[in-house]
Protein backbone atom coordinates (compact mmCIF):
# COMPACT_ATOMS: atom_id res chain seq x y z
CA UNK A 1 0.00 0.00 0.00
CA UNK A 2 1.40 3.40 -0.98
CA UNK A 3 1.88 6.09 1.65
CA UNK A 4 -0.64 8.37 -0.09
CA UNK A 5 -3.29 5.62 -0.17
CA UNK A 6 -2.62 4.80 3.49
CA UNK A 7 -3.02 8.47 4.50
CA UNK A 8 -6.25 8.81 2.51
CA UNK A 9 -7.64 5.65 4.15
CA UNK A 10 -6.68 6.95 7.60
CA UNK A 11 -8.47 10.25 6.91
CA UNK A 12 -11.64 8.39 5.90
CA UNK A 13 -11.56 6.26 9.07
CA UNK A 14 -11.07 9.31 11.32
CA UNK A 15 -13.91 11.12 9.54
CA UNK A 16 -16.35 8.22 9.80
CA UNK A 17 -15.35 7.07 13.30
CA UNK A 18 -14.19 10.13 15.29
CA UNK A 19 -14.49 8.23 18.58
CA UNK A 20 -12.49 5.26 17.38
CA UNK A 21 -13.40 1.89 15.94
CA UNK A 22 -14.58 -0.82 18.31
CA UNK A 23 -14.25 -4.53 17.72
CA UNK A 24 -17.26 -6.68 16.93
CA UNK A 25 -16.98 -8.25 20.39
CA UNK A 26 -17.52 -4.90 22.13
CA UNK A 27 -20.91 -4.12 23.64
CA UNK A 28 -23.36 -2.13 21.57
CA UNK A 29 -26.84 -0.75 21.91
CA UNK A 30 -29.17 0.16 19.06
CA UNK A 31 -31.96 2.60 19.98
CA UNK A 32 -35.24 1.69 18.28
CA UNK A 33 -36.80 5.06 19.16
CA UNK A 34 -35.78 8.47 20.51
CA UNK A 35 -35.41 8.27 24.28
CA UNK A 36 -37.91 10.18 26.43
CA UNK A 37 -36.34 11.89 29.46
CA UNK A 38 -38.92 12.52 32.22
CA UNK A 39 -38.34 15.25 34.81
CA UNK A 40 -36.39 14.06 37.84
CA UNK A 41 -37.88 14.32 41.34
CA UNK A 42 -36.47 17.04 43.58
CA UNK A 43 -35.07 14.60 46.15
CA UNK A 44 -34.25 11.09 44.93
CA UNK A 45 -32.90 9.80 48.26
CA UNK A 46 -34.85 10.70 51.38
CA UNK A 47 -33.20 11.07 54.78
CA UNK A 48 -32.49 7.76 56.50
CA UNK A 49 -32.78 5.64 53.33
CA UNK A 50 -30.06 4.11 51.19
CA UNK A 51 -32.56 3.26 48.46
CA UNK A 52 -34.73 5.55 46.35
CA UNK A 53 -38.35 4.66 45.46
CA UNK A 54 -38.60 1.80 42.98
CA UNK A 55 -37.57 2.94 39.51
CA UNK A 56 -39.25 0.08 37.67
CA UNK A 57 -40.18 -3.57 37.65
CA UNK A 58 -38.91 -5.62 34.72
CA UNK A 59 -40.46 -8.72 33.16
CA UNK A 60 -38.42 -11.02 30.93
CA UNK A 61 -41.09 -12.09 28.45
CA UNK A 62 -41.49 -14.82 25.85
CA UNK A 63 -42.74 -12.47 23.10
CA UNK A 64 -42.27 -8.74 23.52
CA UNK A 65 -44.72 -7.84 20.76
CA UNK A 66 -47.47 -9.86 22.44
CA UNK A 67 -46.71 -8.17 25.77
CA UNK A 68 -46.83 -4.71 24.19
CA UNK A 69 -50.32 -5.45 22.83
CA UNK A 70 -51.43 -5.48 26.46
CA UNK A 71 -49.25 -2.94 28.23
CA UNK A 72 -49.05 -0.40 25.42
CA UNK A 73 -52.13 -1.19 23.34
CA UNK A 74 -54.77 -1.81 26.02
CA UNK A 75 -53.38 -0.29 29.22
CA UNK A 76 -52.03 2.73 27.34
CA UNK A 77 -48.48 2.91 28.71
CA UNK A 78 -46.05 4.82 26.52
CA UNK A 79 -42.41 3.91 25.82
CA UNK A 80 -39.58 5.79 27.50
CA UNK A 81 -37.00 3.92 25.43
CA UNK A 82 -36.74 0.85 23.25
CA UNK A 83 -33.21 -0.52 22.70
CA UNK A 84 -31.58 -3.61 21.24
CA UNK A 85 -28.51 -4.69 23.25
CA UNK A 86 -25.73 -7.13 22.47
CA UNK A 87 -22.17 -7.76 23.60
CA UNK A 88 -20.20 -8.48 26.73
CA UNK A 89 -21.62 -5.71 28.92
CA UNK A 90 -25.25 -6.72 28.71
CA UNK A 91 -24.36 -10.40 29.13
CA UNK A 92 -22.29 -9.56 32.22
CA UNK A 93 -25.21 -7.93 34.03
CA UNK A 94 -27.55 -10.79 33.07
CA UNK A 95 -25.06 -13.56 33.85
CA UNK A 96 -25.41 -14.95 30.33
CA UNK A 97 -23.17 -15.63 27.35
CA UNK A 98 -23.81 -14.83 23.72
CA UNK A 99 -27.36 -13.57 24.20
CA UNK A 100 -28.95 -10.41 22.87
CA UNK A 101 -31.71 -8.36 24.45
CA UNK A 102 -34.51 -6.05 23.43
CA UNK A 103 -35.36 -3.74 26.31
CA UNK A 104 -38.45 -1.55 26.32
CA UNK A 105 -39.34 0.60 29.32
CA UNK A 106 -42.91 1.90 29.56
CA UNK A 107 -44.28 4.86 31.50
CA UNK A 108 -47.67 6.03 32.76
CA UNK A 109 -47.34 9.79 32.38
CA UNK A 110 -43.89 11.38 32.72
CA UNK A 111 -42.00 9.87 35.63
CA UNK A 112 -38.61 8.28 36.25
CA UNK A 113 -40.22 6.13 38.97
CA UNK A 114 -42.76 3.33 38.92
CA UNK A 115 -42.11 2.29 35.33
CA UNK A 116 -42.33 -1.13 33.71
CA UNK A 117 -39.59 -2.88 31.74
CA UNK A 118 -40.54 -5.44 29.08
CA UNK A 119 -37.41 -7.39 28.07
CA UNK A 120 -36.95 -10.26 25.63
CA UNK A 121 -33.84 -12.43 25.33
CA UNK A 122 -32.67 -13.55 21.91
CA UNK A 123 -30.38 -16.50 21.09
CA UNK A 124 -32.12 -18.19 24.00
CA UNK A 125 -32.51 -21.97 23.70
CA UNK A 126 -33.96 -22.36 27.20
CA UNK A 127 -37.31 -20.62 26.74
CA UNK A 128 -39.67 -21.94 29.46
CA UNK A 129 -42.83 -23.81 28.59
CA UNK A 130 -46.35 -22.47 28.71
CA UNK A 131 -46.84 -19.82 31.41
CA UNK A 132 -49.07 -20.32 34.45
CA UNK A 133 -52.54 -19.12 33.50
CA UNK A 134 -54.63 -20.28 36.45
CA UNK A 135 -57.63 -18.12 37.49
CA UNK A 136 -56.25 -17.81 41.02
CA UNK A 137 -53.09 -16.59 42.72
CA UNK A 138 -50.28 -18.93 43.79
CA UNK A 139 -47.31 -18.73 46.14
CA UNK A 140 -44.39 -17.29 44.18
CA UNK A 141 -46.59 -15.16 41.92
CA UNK A 142 -45.41 -11.66 41.07
CA UNK A 143 -47.98 -8.85 40.77
CA UNK A 144 -47.75 -5.45 39.10
CA UNK A 145 -50.12 -2.88 40.61
CA UNK A 146 -51.42 0.12 38.66
CA UNK A 147 -53.85 2.79 39.87
CA UNK A 148 -56.50 3.53 37.25
CA UNK A 149 -59.43 5.92 36.75
CA UNK A 150 -61.23 3.75 34.17
CA UNK A 151 -61.30 0.25 35.61
CA UNK A 152 -64.55 -0.94 34.03
CA UNK A 153 -63.60 -0.02 30.46
CA UNK A 154 -60.16 -1.58 30.87
CA UNK A 155 -61.66 -4.74 32.40
CA UNK A 156 -63.98 -5.05 29.39
CA UNK A 157 -61.08 -4.70 26.92
CA UNK A 158 -58.86 -7.08 28.88
CA UNK A 159 -61.63 -9.68 29.03
CA UNK A 160 -62.47 -9.35 25.34
CA UNK A 161 -58.77 -9.76 24.47
CA UNK A 162 -58.83 -13.18 26.17
CA UNK A 163 -56.55 -12.63 29.15
CA UNK A 164 -57.06 -14.86 32.20
CA UNK A 165 -59.22 -12.96 34.69
CA UNK A 166 -58.51 -13.62 38.37
CA UNK A 167 -61.20 -11.24 39.58
CA UNK A 168 -63.53 -8.68 37.97
CA UNK A 169 -63.74 -5.28 39.72
CA UNK A 170 -64.60 -5.91 43.36
CA UNK A 171 -64.75 -3.83 46.55
CA UNK A 172 -62.58 -5.48 49.19
CA UNK A 173 -64.48 -3.97 52.11
CA UNK A 174 -67.43 -1.59 52.38
CA UNK A 175 -66.44 1.76 53.88
CA UNK A 176 -69.19 4.04 55.19
CA UNK A 177 -67.22 7.20 54.46
CA UNK A 178 -67.33 6.52 50.70
CA UNK A 179 -70.26 7.28 48.41
CA UNK A 180 -68.51 5.27 45.69
CA UNK A 181 -66.48 2.34 46.98
CA UNK A 182 -62.83 1.71 45.92
CA UNK A 183 -62.60 -1.29 43.60
CA UNK A 184 -59.86 -3.41 42.07
CA UNK A 185 -59.48 -6.26 39.62
CA UNK A 186 -56.70 -8.68 38.73
CA UNK A 187 -55.70 -10.75 35.71
CA UNK A 188 -52.70 -12.54 34.19
CA UNK A 189 -50.59 -11.12 31.35
CA UNK A 190 -49.29 -13.31 28.46
CA UNK A 191 -46.45 -14.62 30.66
CA UNK A 192 -48.68 -15.38 33.63
CA UNK A 193 -47.61 -12.29 35.60
CA UNK A 194 -50.41 -10.90 37.76
CA UNK A 195 -51.62 -7.39 36.94
CA UNK A 196 -53.68 -5.63 39.62
CA UNK A 197 -55.71 -2.54 38.66
CA UNK A 198 -56.93 -0.37 41.55
CA UNK A 199 -59.48 2.45 41.34
CA UNK A 200 -59.94 4.89 44.22
CA UNK A 201 -63.34 5.54 45.71
CA UNK A 202 -65.22 8.80 46.19
CA UNK A 203 -65.61 10.18 49.72
CA UNK A 204 -69.02 11.45 50.88
N, C-alpha and C positions, 0 to 999 in steps of 0.2 A: 504494500500500500504506500502510495506516495505521501510525502509530508503534507502537500496541499490538500489531498483528499482526506487525510486524517484530521486536519484542522477543520475542514468544512463539516465533517461528520461530528466532531466534538461540538462545534457551534450549534448544530441541529439538536443534539442531545441536550445541551444546556438550555436551549430555547424551549424545547418541549417538556423537559423535566427539570425545572429550576430548583426543586427541592431534592433532587437526586433520584436515582433509579433504584427501586427495591426489588428484591428477588421474588420469584413466584411463591416461595415458601412463607414470605412475610404476611402478617395479618392484613386484611383489607375489609372495608365496609362500603357497601354500595347503597346510598340512599335511594329509596323508591318514591320519595316525595319530599317536598321542602319541609324542614322541621319547624314545628310550632313551638315558640318559647313563651310559656305562661308567665305571668308576674310572680315573683318570689314573695313568700310571706315576710313580714317585717322581722320576726324573730323565729329562726328555724329551730334552735335548741332553747328550751325553756329551763329556767333555773332548777338545778337538782336532778336533771336528766342527761344521760349520755346518749340517748337516742332521740331523734326527731320523730314527729308523727309519720306513720306509714306512708311511704312514697307510692308504692303500688304493690299489688299482688300479681303474680305471673303464672299463667297456665301453659304448660307444654302440651300442645294439642296434636291430634292425629292429622287434621286437615284444616289449615288456617282459613281457607276460603269458606268452608262450612261454618266455622266459628264466627267469622265476620258477618255472615248472614244474620246471626242472632244479635251479637253485641253492637254491631254497627247498623245493620239494616233494620232490626226490630226495636232494640233498646235505644238506638239513636246516639251512641257514643261516637265521638269524632277522633280521628287519629292525631296524635302528637308527632309521632314519627313512624316510619316504616322502612327498615333497613335489612339488607342481606349481608350477613357476616360470614367470613371464612378465614382460615389461618390459625396460627398457633395461639394467638391471644385469646380468641373466643373459645377454643378448645381447652385452654388452661383453666378458665373460670368454670367451665362446665365439667371438667374432669373427663373429657372425651378425647378421641384421636380421629383426625380425618373427617370430622363432620362439619356441615355447614348449617347456618341458622338464619331463618327469617324472623325478625323481631318487630312486632307492631305494638305500640303502646297507645291506648285509647283513653280519652278524657271525657268527663261530663262537665261541660263548661270550660273555664280556663283556670286550671290549678295544677301545681306541681305535686300535689298530694292526693292520695286516694285514687290513683289511676289503675288501669288494668292492662297488664302485658299479655299478649297472645303470641306465643312463640312456637315455631315448628322446626324440628330437626330434619335435615336432609342427609343422605348417605347413611340412613339409620336402618339396619337390618333387624333390629330388635323391637319393632313396633308392637305394643301390647295388643291383646285380642280385643274383643268387643267390650266397650265400657259398661260399667254398672248403670243400669237404667231402671232400677226398682222404684216403685211409687212410694217409698218410705226412706227415712234417713238411717244410716248405718254408722257404727263406730269406725272412725278413720275418715269419714267424709270431710270434705272441705267446702265451706260455703262462702260465697261472695254476697255481700249485703249492699243494696242500693236503695236510698230513699227515692220515692217517686211521687209525682202529683197527678198521675193518670193511671192508676193501678188497674182499673177495670178494662180500659181499652188495651193496655199492654197484655193483660191476661188473655183477652180474646184473641189477640194476634199470636201470642205464644202457643195457645191451645190449637188454633187453626193450623199453625206451622208444624204441629205434630210432636212437640217436645213433651217429655214425660212430666206430668203435673204431680207434685207431691201434695199440694193443697191449693185450692182456689182462695181468693181473698177471704180472710177470716179475722174476726176480732178476738184477740187472745183473752181479754177480760173486759167486762162492761164497767165503764167508769162514769159515775154520775155527773162529774163535772164537764163531760163532753156532750154536745148536742149531736155531733157526728163522731162515731167511734173510730179510733185508729185501726187500720187493717193491714194485713200482710199476706203474701202468698209465696209459694216456693215451688221450684221446678228444677229439672236437670238439663244442663247444656249438652251439646253433642258428645262431650267426653265424660259425661256423668257427673260433672261438677255441679254442686247445688248453687242455685241463684235465688236469693231471698229479696223480694221487693217489699218495701215498707212505706205505707202512706200515713202521714200524721192525721190526727183527728182535728175536730173544730171544738174549741171550748165554748161553753154557754156564755 
